[in-house]
Amino acid sequence: MATLIRASYELDADTVKRLKLLARRWHVSEAEALRRVVRLGGRSRRKATSAAALSEFIAPHVGARRLPRHDS
């Protein structure tokens, strides 16, 4: 098993709401839901912003609109 590291992050209310919803739908902890989303974002083969990668993953699961793009 991988070593777990306790960390804290500041998230906006909408992100927390979506994270909680994903965790409930997948029957996992919020930490596990966040790990899954981060792992998926790291697998993207095309260049995408983190918001776009996250949106592609979350939208089908929560029925959400795509997140706004923040390309540099």
Secondary structure, 3 states (H helix, E strand, C coil): CCCCCCCCCCCCHHHHHHHHHHHHHHCCCHHHHHHHHHHHHHCCCCCCCHHHHHHHHHHHHHCCCCCCCCCC
